[in-house]
Amino acid sequence: MSNHYIYDPDLEGFSKVESGEHSALKRGEVLISVKVVGICGSDINRLVHKIDKPAIGHEWVGKVLRSESDRFKSGDWVTSGAHVACLECPQCKNGIYSQCTQRKLLGGEGVATILAQETVLREEELIPLPTPRDEKEMRRMSLLEVAFIGDCAFSQAKRIGLQKEDKVLVFGAGPVGLFSALAFKERGFDVKIIEPRKERLGLAEEVDIDTVAFSRALIEGNHFNKYDVVVDCSGDSYGAGAISVLGKFAKIFGKVVIVGRYKKANLIEMDFFEKSLVAAWVSNHQHSEFLKSIEYWFSRLEKIPDSWQTAFPIEQINEAFEVAKTRSHLKCCLYLNKKEGVHDE
């Protein structure tokens, strides 16, 4: 018997539902034992902003149980992107799933949920993973999706003219901000993180990223007009975000990459008026790029401090989400099927 977890808006929490046994798989479908699910900031945002029927859970690692796919077999380790193809648009009907125009979020209405002991996805949605050596590596593998977003920030900076000698400033030392900074640092760039909270700056310093205290930098102005590339990973879900002050820190002919999502983006025009900035937004994440990112980051996962993750058993899902809302821990994740272990058959 398999179980899954759904959000109950009346209780403002998750409830366990018995899923029953999965029926025979269709051609191309894969049955997966979900192992670890990371709680994303976007998951929390949907709950905080009381989104109806919120799509929750997309940072995950799992192991194939059964397969009707030529690409995956029992025992393979897999993950996916945050969205799945609709199977209904002209591109999907022609088998071009990567160009689906109506992609849907995992966990949304009518879409497979990852908050489950077992789930079924089509082979087109799955991305192969190396086999983890142990439980710690398996847990860190759930960070690969966040690392991919950091790589997307780096790729967008390259697209708009990133040069090897450029100085980079990343706003926000949350998971995406830290991995965005690491994406530049690991490739040899001079990068700093700016952040208001001392404890988050400490997390950046654990991986030897230079830090800037946000309030002090604003008051003293000693970092204004100094950076070739400014990467905004702050968003506005927990406040105003940093988009209104980005122009102060970028050079006159600087580059800006926006990663954090905004519900309201208020710009101070005079901070941008005398500059000629090039801006790019991070979106439209492709499977092929995710696979490249996994290949790049997998061997580097051991560099990630244990302090970056706090793990909860799935039975404590409500506690995990409450802790995640406080942002007192960098990244909370949930264990499903942990008792089976990494090397279960």
N, C-alpha and C positions, 0 to 999 in steps of 0.2 A: 504494500500500500504506500503510495506516494502522497506527500502533502505540499501545498503551496500556501502563500501568505498574501492576503489582500488588505488594502487599506480601508478601514471603516470610518467614514467621516463623522458619524454620530458619536463613536467612541474616541475619535481622534487618535486612533492607533491601529495596529495590524492584528488580524485574526487568522488563525490557522484553519485551512479548509482541506478536507480529504479529497484528493484528486482521483483516487482509484487507479486501476491499472491502465497503462497506455495501450491502445488498440494497435493493430498491425500498422507498420509504417508504410507510407506511400513512397513511390520511387523518388529518390533524392532526399528523403527525410532522414534525420539522425536523432536518436534518443540519447540524451546527455545527462549524466549525473553531475549536478552543479556542486562545486566544492567551496568556492569563496566568492562573495559579492562585496564590492566596495560601495560605500554610501557616498554618492557624488553630491557636490554642492547644488546641482540642478535638482536632485531628488528633494533635498531639504527645501529649496525655493518653492517647489510645487506644493509642499505641505504648508509652509509658512504663509504662502499667498492663497491657500485654500483652493487650489485648482480642482475642478470637478473631475473625478475618476483619474487621478494623477498617474502618469506613467513613471514607475519607480524601478530602478535597478538596471544598469547596463555595463558596469565595470565588473567583469566576472571571469572566472576560470572554471572549466569543467572537463570531464572525461567521458569519452564515448562509451555507451553501454551496448547499443545496437545500431546498425546502420544499413540503410538501403541506398548508399552512395558508393560510387567508385572511388571517391576521393578520400573518404574517411573510413576507418575500421575500428572495431572494438579495441579499447585501450588507448586510442589517440587522445591527446590533450588539445583543447580548443578554446576559443573565445569568439567574440564577434564585435562589430561596431555597435553604436547605440541605436541605429535604425535598421529596419528590415524592409525589403521590397514589398510593394502593395500587391503584386501579382495581377493587377487589374488594368494598369495603364498600357498604352500601346507598346512602350519599351519592354515592359515585363512580358507581355503576350508574345513578343518576338524574341524572348529569352535574353534580352540585354538588361539584366537586373541592376547592373552598376549605374545605369542611366535612368533609373526609376524616378518619375517626377512627383510621386506621392508617397515617399518613404514614411514609415510609421515608427514611432518610438517603441522599443521593447517595454513590455509591461503595460502598454496602453490598451484601450478597449479593443477586443478582437485580435490582439497580438500576444504571442507567447510571453510568459513571464519568466524571469530569471530567479525570482524569489520563490523557488521551488526545489524540492529534492531532485526532481527529474523534469526535464523540459524537452520539447521537440522543436528543432529548427531545420530549415532547408540547407543543403550543402552550400548554396550560393552565399549564405550569410556567414558561414563559419570561416575562421582563420586558424590555421594550425599553430600549435605552440610546442616548444621543446618539452620533454618530460622533466618535471621538477625533480631535483635530487632529494629533497626533504620537505618537511612541512613549512619551514621558514621560507624556502624559495617559492613554494606554492602560494603562500600568502603574498609575497612580494610581487608575484606575477599579476595579481589583481591591480597593481599600479601601472601596468603597461599601457592601459588606455589613457591614463593621465599623462604618462610620459609621451604618448603619441600627440596629445594636444600641445605639449611643449615643443615637440618637433614641428608641428604645424605652424606655431608662432615663428620658429626659426626659418621655415620654408617661405613663409610670407615675407619675412624681412629680406631674404635673399631675392625674392621676386621683385621687390621694390628697390633693390640696389644695395643691399648689405655689402660692405667691403671689409676685408680682413683686418684693417686697422681701426675699424669703428668701435667706439665705446658705447656700451649698451646699459640701459637702466630698466629694470623690471619693477613695475608697481604691483605690490601684493605678494606676501610670502605664504599664501595658501598652497595647497597641493599643486595647482596649475602654475602658479607663479614660481614655485621652487623648481618644478620640472622645466619650465620655460628657461629659467636662468641656467639650469644644468645643461639644457640643450645647447646653449651658447658656450658655456664654460668648457664642456667636454670637447668642443670643436675648436678650442683655443682662443676664444674671444674674451676681451676685457669686459666683465659684466658685474653689475652691482644690483642688489635688491633694496628697494625702499619700502618701508612698512611702519605703521604706527605702533605696533605691539612688540614689546621687548622680547617676549617669549618666542614669537615667530622669527624675529631676527636671529635668536639663538639657534633655531632649527637650521637656518641658512648657514650659519657659521659652522655647524657640525660637518658640513660638506665643503668647507673652505670657500664659501661665496662671500664676497665683501658686502657689507651692509651699510645702509643709510637710514638714520632715524627720520621719519617723515616730518614730524612737527618741527624738529630742529632745522631740517633743511629748508622748510618753508620760512621760518623766522629769520634765519641767517642769510638765505639766498645764495649760499656758496656753491650750490649745484645747478643754478639756473644757467641755461644756454650752453651746457657742457656735453650733451650726449647726442651722438649721431643717430642712435636708435632708441626709441622709448617703447616699451611693451607694457600694455595695460592689462593686468590680470585681476583687477579689483572689482569690476562690476558695481552694481548699486543695490544688491539685494539686502545688504546689511548696513546700508548707509548711502552716502552720496557718491561713492566711488571716486576714482581719481581723474576721470576724463576732463574735468573742468580745469585741472592744473597741469596737464601734460605739456601744454605749450610753453610753460615756464622753463622746463628742463631740457627740451629739445633745442638743438642748434638751429640757426636760421634756415638752413637747407636740410633739416633733419627728416627722419622717417619714423612713422608711428604705426604700431601694430596693435589692434584692439582684439583682445581675447575674451575678457570678461563681458558677460551679457548685461545689457542695461534695460530697465523699464522706463527710466527717465534719464536723458543725457543732457545736462545743462552745461554749455560751453561759455567761458568768459572770453568774449570776442577779442578784447584787446590783448590777451595773452597769445593769440594766434595771428593778429592783424598784420604785424610786420614780418611775418615768417612765411616761408614757402615750403610747407610740409607735404610729404607724400604719405598717405594713410592706406592701410589694408586691414581687412577684417578676417578673422579665422572662422571658417565654416566649410561645409561641403567636404567632409572627411571621406577619402576614398580607401577602399580595402587594400588596394595595391600599395598605398603609402603607409597604411597601418602595418602591413607585413614587413616593409622595409624598416619601420621604426622598431618593431619587435626584434628583428635581427640585430639592430644596433644596440638596443637597450638590454637584451637578455643577459649578456655577459657582464653588464654593468650594474645589475640589480644588487649585487653583494655590497656595493658602495652605499646603498640606502640604509640609513640608521634604523634600528628597531623602533626608535622613538617616533618615527613617522607614521606608524600604524598602531591602532588599538583594536584587538579582535574580540568579538562576542560570539557565543553560540547562537544559532538561529532562534532558540527558545527565548533569548533575551532581545528579540528584534525591536520591541518598543523602547527598551532601555537604550539600545544602541542608537536609535534615531533621536531620542531625547538628548543624549550626550552629543551627538553630531550637531544638533541645533545650537548648542551652547558654543560651539567652535573652540572648546577648551582642549580638544584633541585634534591633531592635524587631519588624520584620516581614520575613520572607523570602518571596519569591515565585519562581515558576517560569515561564520562557518556553517556550511550545510554538508551533511554526510561526512563530517570529520572523523567519525569513529571508524570509517572504512580505511582511512589512511591514504597516503600518497600512492603506495604500490599495491593497492587492492586489485584483485583479479575479478 
